[in-house]
Amino acid sequence: MTATYHSVTSAFDEYLSTIRDQAIALNGTTVSVGLIGGQTLAGTLTYITETLTGWPAGGSQWPNALTLTVSTKVHKIRLDHVSSLGQG
């Protein structure tokens, strides 16, 4: 008997992937982060991927949260709490 595996991607996974890609592109810049509850924070974004050694070759590990520095206060924001992310 052979097992067949299908790629399963949910809309939520695609949403998180989009937020993650934006965070990677905007890393180190001043951004505005819209939160699910309607609050907006503006500050400097830090989102750094970690390159994996070993298996999978050339793979990356992504944090589940972004770091936003507003003035001198550092906020950790889970990706699933972000409704929008943009420059400015």
Backbone bond lengths (Angstrom), bond angles and torsions (degrees), N, CA, C in turn:
res aa  C-N    CA-C-N  psi(-1)  N-CA   C-N-CA  omega(-1)  CA-C   N-CA-C  phi
1 M - - - 1.446 - - 1.521 108.47 -
2 T 1.303 116.11 134.86 1.454 121.00 -179.29 1.516 109.62 -110.68
3 A 1.308 115.15 134.76 1.468 119.95 177.18 1.521 108.89 -88.15
4 T 1.298 115.68 137.51 1.457 121.14 177.13 1.524 107.48 -112.58
5 Y 1.316 115.17 127.73 1.461 120.15 179.98 1.516 108.89 -110.76
6 H 1.299 115.36 132.93 1.456 120.88 178.95 1.521 108.68 -112.33
7 S 1.304 114.90 146.87 1.451 120.39 176.30 1.529 108.44 -70.97
8 V 1.322 116.87 125.97 1.464 121.41 179.56 1.515 108.39 -117.02
9 T 1.310 116.02 117.88 1.457 120.91 178.18 1.512 108.02 -127.98
10 S 1.297 116.21 121.55 1.463 119.24 177.81 1.525 109.45 -92.54
11 A 1.302 116.27 161.93 1.465 121.19 178.21 1.518 110.35 -59.94
12 F 1.343 117.28 -35.08 1.460 120.77 -179.82 1.527 110.54 -66.43
13 D 1.339 117.65 -40.41 1.459 120.84 177.61 1.527 110.87 -63.09
14 E 1.321 116.59 -39.62 1.463 120.91 177.92 1.525 110.34 -65.26
15 Y 1.334 116.35 -39.09 1.464 121.35 178.31 1.523 110.23 -62.07
16 L 1.340 116.89 -48.55 1.464 120.55 179.17 1.519 111.26 -63.10
17 S 1.317 116.71 -37.42 1.455 121.47 178.26 1.534 110.56 -62.41
18 T 1.322 116.95 -40.06 1.462 121.34 178.63 1.523 110.80 -65.69
19 I 1.326 117.06 -45.58 1.472 121.11 177.94 1.527 109.71 -61.60
20 R 1.334 117.04 -43.76 1.467 121.69 179.44 1.530 110.87 -61.17
21 D 1.320 117.82 -44.73 1.467 121.55 179.39 1.523 111.23 -62.51
22 Q 1.328 116.87 -39.86 1.470 120.73 176.93 1.526 110.36 -64.68
23 A 1.326 116.65 -42.02 1.470 121.03 -179.61 1.529 110.38 -63.45
24 I 1.316 117.70 -40.42 1.472 120.93 178.22 1.525 109.67 -63.43
25 A 1.329 117.21 -43.87 1.463 121.44 -178.57 1.525 112.32 -67.45
26 L 1.342 117.50 -32.49 1.469 121.62 -175.46 1.524 113.55 -98.60
27 N 1.327 117.76 4.82 1.463 121.87 -178.84 1.533 111.18 -52.45
28 G 1.333 116.43 129.82 1.456 121.92 176.97 1.522 114.54 87.35
29 T 1.328 117.80 -1.05 1.461 120.52 -179.09 1.528 110.66 -107.42
30 T 1.314 115.70 169.93 1.458 121.55 175.34 1.519 107.99 -82.60
31 V 1.325 115.75 125.74 1.466 120.97 -175.57 1.525 110.65 -131.20
32 S 1.311 114.20 166.07 1.447 122.55 171.82 1.522 106.32 -116.83
33 V 1.335 116.60 126.36 1.464 121.87 -177.71 1.527 108.48 -114.21
34 G 1.330 115.57 118.97 1.449 120.88 175.03 1.522 108.50 -90.92
35 L 1.317 116.54 131.12 1.461 121.33 -179.04 1.524 110.21 -100.73
36 I 1.321 116.22 156.25 1.460 122.53 -177.69 1.535 111.79 -53.09
37 G 1.317 118.15 -38.14 1.462 121.79 -178.21 1.516 114.68 -76.26
38 G 1.349 118.07 -1.86 1.460 120.86 178.19 1.517 114.60 103.54
39 Q 1.330 118.40 -12.96 1.455 121.90 179.38 1.527 109.46 -74.40
40 T 1.332 116.57 149.00 1.458 121.95 176.52 1.517 109.07 -125.09
41 L 1.327 115.88 134.78 1.459 122.04 176.11 1.517 108.74 -120.05
42 A 1.331 117.22 143.26 1.459 121.81 176.60 1.516 108.37 -125.16
43 G 1.314 115.85 134.61 1.449 120.36 -179.96 1.516 110.76 178.36
44 T 1.322 115.88 -166.58 1.462 121.86 -178.82 1.522 109.44 -91.54
45 L 1.322 115.33 126.58 1.456 122.43 -176.51 1.523 111.42 -89.53
46 T 1.335 115.70 136.56 1.466 122.05 170.37 1.519 107.21 -126.02
47 Y 1.331 115.25 119.01 1.462 120.70 177.58 1.525 106.79 -148.41
48 I 1.314 115.87 102.02 1.463 121.16 -173.54 1.517 109.75 -117.89
49 T 1.334 115.19 126.60 1.455 120.05 176.14 1.522 109.39 -82.02
50 E 1.305 115.88 156.65 1.459 122.09 178.78 1.526 107.73 -113.51
51 T 1.336 116.56 124.87 1.452 120.38 178.30 1.519 108.94 -76.37
52 L 1.315 115.90 130.43 1.459 121.23 -179.31 1.523 110.37 -83.17
53 T 1.295 115.72 141.26 1.455 120.11 172.26 1.520 107.05 -104.27
54 G 1.302 116.01 145.36 1.457 118.62 -177.91 1.501 110.11 92.71
55 W 1.324 115.89 -128.60 1.458 119.49 -175.77 1.510 111.20 -106.31
56 P 1.297 123.44 137.64 1.456 125.04 -6.61 1.520 110.85 -78.48
57 A 1.306 115.85 142.78 1.467 121.32 -178.38 1.528 109.58 -59.68
58 G 1.321 115.44 129.06 1.463 120.02 178.81 1.513 114.33 74.72
59 G 1.315 117.76 9.64 1.458 121.17 -179.22 1.520 112.27 -75.99
60 S 1.305 115.79 165.11 1.464 121.75 178.00 1.517 109.57 -128.92
61 Q 1.310 114.55 151.81 1.457 121.15 174.51 1.520 107.11 -116.03
62 W 1.335 116.34 130.12 1.447 120.84 -176.68 1.517 110.30 -108.18
63 P 1.332 116.28 137.76 1.465 119.39 175.72 1.532 110.48 -65.13
64 N 1.330 116.63 153.00 1.457 122.17 177.83 1.524 112.54 -86.27
65 A 1.331 115.67 -2.16 1.464 120.24 -178.58 1.523 109.77 -141.63
66 L 1.331 114.99 151.82 1.456 118.22 172.36 1.515 108.41 -102.40
67 T 1.301 115.05 158.17 1.451 121.23 178.29 1.515 107.83 -111.28
68 L 1.321 116.10 126.78 1.456 121.41 -179.42 1.524 107.94 -124.05
69 T 1.329 115.56 123.83 1.460 120.45 178.35 1.523 108.64 -100.74
70 V 1.332 115.08 115.16 1.461 122.25 178.55 1.515 106.16 -110.85
71 S 1.333 115.92 115.71 1.470 121.91 -171.11 1.518 107.48 55.64
72 T 1.327 117.71 -111.11 1.468 119.88 179.35 1.523 111.87 -113.01
73 K 1.329 116.84 2.78 1.457 120.59 -177.96 1.528 110.44 -96.25
74 V 1.333 116.49 131.86 1.455 122.17 -179.19 1.533 109.20 -100.01
75 H 1.334 115.28 128.12 1.467 122.05 179.11 1.518 109.17 -114.22
76 K 1.325 117.18 132.03 1.464 122.92 170.93 1.517 106.08 -98.69
77 I 1.333 116.51 123.39 1.460 120.99 -176.35 1.526 108.88 -122.87
78 R 1.319 116.21 119.04 1.467 119.98 178.16 1.519 109.78 -63.79
79 L 1.328 115.81 140.28 1.468 120.10 -178.36 1.521 112.55 -58.69
80 D 1.333 117.54 -33.92 1.461 119.65 -179.35 1.531 113.31 -76.55
81 H 1.330 117.62 0.82 1.465 121.95 175.34 1.529 111.48 -102.65
82 V 1.341 116.47 -2.37 1.462 121.64 -177.47 1.532 109.14 -92.24
83 S 1.346 115.96 126.93 1.465 119.02 176.31 1.527 111.08 -99.98
84 S 1.340 117.01 -26.23 1.461 120.72 176.82 1.517 109.98 -154.98
85 L 1.309 114.79 155.65 1.464 121.33 -179.02 1.518 107.29 -148.55
86 G 1.334 116.21 123.36 1.462 119.23 -178.52 1.505 112.06 -152.82
87 Q 1.311 115.17 164.36 1.460 120.81 -179.64 1.520 110.14 -72.04
88 G 1.330 114.99 144.07 1.459 118.69 175.76 1.455 111.25 109.80
